[in-house]
Amino acid sequence: MKFIKKEEFKDSNWSAGVTTEVFIYPEGASVGEKNFDFRISTATCKDKESVYTPYTGFYRYITPIDNVMNIESDGNKFTLDPFEVLFFDGDHSTKSSGDVRDFNLIYKKGQEAKMFSLNINNFEFKADKRAVIFNYDSELKVQDKNFEKFSAIYLEEEKIKIEGKGRIIICEF
């Protein structure tokens, strides 16, 4: 188990806000070169409408974490409440609107992954392979250590117990 603190996230500006890389695999891969298998990030969007960068050869999951998000992918329109997860193809033309912070999992086609959110109250979780658990704003502990707000935990084939109540996002791959 490895705690990934907010200070370790990598921020970069984009046309409509800031994107924050929480985790990338394999380590040392680059989102710019698109040589990663899995990338987890969160981003802010301040523009009225944001057109997404195409990720040809990748799948994507997205969820808003603080406000409602309107998103359109391949002509299909969705309104997502906070922590409601949408899966879509990175090849598709996608845009969204809303003053929102979102949370994303992007992964290469041919790999297996899933992302979901849970309301928890003293929760046990077992990672069969790899997983990243993100805590947006809850008071939580893992193995008597604070699981800080806006931080993550990386797991490889291990079981943990999260103490406390709140909302988490789990990415498994």
C-alpha positions as CSV (number, residue, x, y, z in Angstrom):
1,M,0.0,0.0,0.0
2,K,1.2,3.4,-0.9
3,F,-0.3,6.7,0.1
4,I,-0.3,9.3,-2.7
5,K,-0.6,12.8,-1.1
6,K,-1.9,15.9,-2.8
7,E,1.6,17.3,-2.8
8,E,2.7,14.4,-5.1
9,F,0.1,15.0,-7.7
10,K,1.3,16.7,-10.9
11,D,-0.7,19.9,-12.0
12,S,-0.7,21.3,-15.5
13,N,-2.7,24.1,-17.0
14,W,-5.0,23.5,-20.0
15,S,-7.2,25.9,-21.9
16,A,-10.2,25.6,-19.5
17,G,-8.6,25.1,-16.1
18,V,-6.1,22.8,-14.4
19,T,-5.6,19.1,-14.7
20,T,-4.1,17.1,-11.8
21,E,-2.4,13.8,-12.5
22,V,-3.1,11.5,-9.5
23,F,-1.5,8.3,-10.9
24,I,0.0,7.0,-14.1
25,Y,1.1,3.5,-15.0
26,P,3.6,2.4,-15.8
27,E,5.6,4.8,-13.6
28,G,7.5,7.3,-15.7
29,A,5.0,7.2,-18.6
30,S,3.8,10.5,-20.2
31,V,0.3,11.6,-20.9
32,G,1.7,13.8,-23.7
33,E,3.3,10.9,-25.4
34,K,0.2,8.7,-24.7
35,N,2.6,5.8,-23.7
36,F,0.7,4.9,-20.6
37,D,-1.6,1.9,-19.9
38,F,-3.7,3.7,-17.1
39,R,-3.9,7.4,-16.1
40,I,-6.0,8.8,-13.2
41,S,-6.5,12.5,-13.0
42,T,-8.8,15.2,-11.8
43,A,-9.5,18.5,-13.6
44,T,-11.3,21.8,-13.2
45,C,-13.2,23.4,-16.0
46,K,-14.1,27.0,-15.9
47,D,-15.2,27.5,-19.5
48,K,-18.8,27.4,-20.6
49,E,-18.0,24.5,-22.9
50,S,-14.9,22.3,-23.0
51,V,-13.9,20.1,-25.9
52,Y,-12.0,17.0,-24.8
53,T,-8.6,16.0,-26.2
54,P,-9.1,12.9,-28.3
55,Y,-7.6,9.7,-26.8
56,T,-7.6,7.4,-29.8
57,G,-6.9,3.8,-28.7
58,F,-8.1,4.5,-25.1
59,Y,-11.3,4.1,-23.1
60,R,-12.4,6.6,-20.5
61,Y,-14.4,6.9,-17.3
62,I,-15.4,10.2,-15.8
63,T,-17.4,11.5,-12.9
64,P,-18.0,15.1,-11.6
65,I,-17.0,15.4,-7.9
66,D,-18.4,18.8,-6.9
67,N,-21.2,19.9,-9.3
68,V,-23.5,18.6,-12.0
69,M,-21.8,18.0,-15.3
70,N,-23.4,18.0,-18.8
71,I,-21.4,15.9,-21.2
72,E,-21.9,14.8,-24.8
73,S,-19.9,12.0,-26.3
74,D,-20.4,10.7,-29.9
75,G,-23.7,12.7,-30.0
76,N,-25.1,11.2,-26.8
77,K,-26.0,13.7,-24.1
78,F,-25.7,12.9,-20.4
79,T,-26.3,14.9,-17.2
80,L,-24.1,13.5,-14.4
81,D,-24.7,14.2,-10.7
82,P,-21.6,14.3,-8.4
83,F,-20.0,10.8,-8.3
84,E,-22.2,9.4,-11.1
85,V,-19.8,7.6,-13.4
86,L,-19.9,7.6,-17.2
87,F,-17.9,5.2,-19.5
88,F,-17.1,6.3,-23.0
89,D,-14.7,5.7,-25.9
90,G,-11.7,8.0,-26.1
91,D,-12.0,7.9,-29.9
92,H,-15.4,9.7,-29.7
93,S,-15.8,13.5,-30.1
94,T,-16.6,14.6,-26.5
95,K,-17.4,17.9,-24.8
96,S,-18.8,19.0,-21.5
97,S,-20.2,22.1,-19.8
98,G,-20.5,23.2,-16.2
99,D,-18.3,24.8,-13.6
100,V,-17.0,21.5,-12.3
101,R,-14.1,19.4,-11.0
102,D,-14.1,16.0,-12.5
103,F,-12.3,12.7,-11.9
104,N,-11.0,10.5,-14.7
105,L,-9.6,7.1,-15.5
106,I,-8.2,6.7,-19.0
107,Y,-6.9,3.3,-20.1
108,K,-5.4,1.8,-23.2
109,K,-7.7,-0.5,-25.2
110,G,-6.7,-4.1,-24.7
111,Q,-6.3,-3.5,-20.9
112,E,-9.1,-4.1,-18.4
113,A,-10.2,-1.5,-15.9
114,K,-13.2,-0.1,-14.1
115,M,-14.1,2.9,-12.0
116,F,-16.9,3.3,-9.5
117,S,-17.8,5.4,-6.5
118,L,-19.1,4.2,-3.1
119,N,-20.6,5.7,0.0
120,I,-18.7,3.8,2.8
121,N,-18.9,3.3,6.5
122,N,-16.0,1.2,7.8
123,F,-15.2,-0.5,4.5
124,E,-13.0,-3.5,3.6
125,F,-11.5,-3.7,0.1
126,K,-9.3,-6.3,-1.7
127,A,-7.4,-5.4,-4.8
128,D,-7.2,-8.5,-7.0
129,K,-4.5,-6.8,-9.2
130,R,-4.0,-3.1,-8.9
131,A,-6.3,-0.4,-7.6
132,V,-6.3,3.3,-6.7
133,I,-8.7,4.6,-4.1
134,F,-9.4,8.4,-4.1
135,N,-10.7,10.3,-1.1
136,Y,-12.1,13.7,-2.2
137,D,-13.3,15.2,1.0
138,S,-14.0,12.6,3.7
139,E,-12.5,12.0,7.2
140,L,-11.0,8.5,6.8
141,K,-8.3,6.3,8.3
142,V,-6.4,3.3,6.9
143,Q,-4.3,1.2,9.2
144,D,-4.5,3.9,11.9
145,K,-3.1,6.5,9.5
146,N,-5.1,9.5,8.2
147,F,-6.3,9.0,4.6
148,E,-6.2,12.6,3.9
149,K,-8.8,14.5,1.9
150,F,-7.9,14.9,-1.8
151,S,-5.4,12.1,-1.7
152,A,-5.2,8.5,-2.9
153,I,-4.0,5.0,-2.0
154,Y,-2.3,2.7,-4.5
155,L,-2.7,-1.1,-3.9
156,E,-1.3,-4.2,-5.4
157,E,-3.0,-7.5,-4.6
158,E,-3.7,-6.5,-1.0
159,K,-6.6,-6.0,1.4
160,I,-7.3,-2.9,3.5
161,K,-9.8,-1.6,5.9
162,I,-10.9,2.0,5.6
163,E,-12.3,3.4,8.8
164,G,-14.9,6.3,8.7
165,K,-17.8,7.4,6.7
166,G,-17.7,9.1,3.3
167,R,-17.5,8.9,-0.4
168,I,-14.6,7.3,-2.3
169,I,-13.8,6.5,-5.9
170,I,-12.1,3.2,-6.8
171,C,-10.2,2.5,-10.0
172,E,-9.3,-1.1,-10.6
173,F,-6.9,-2.3,-13.3
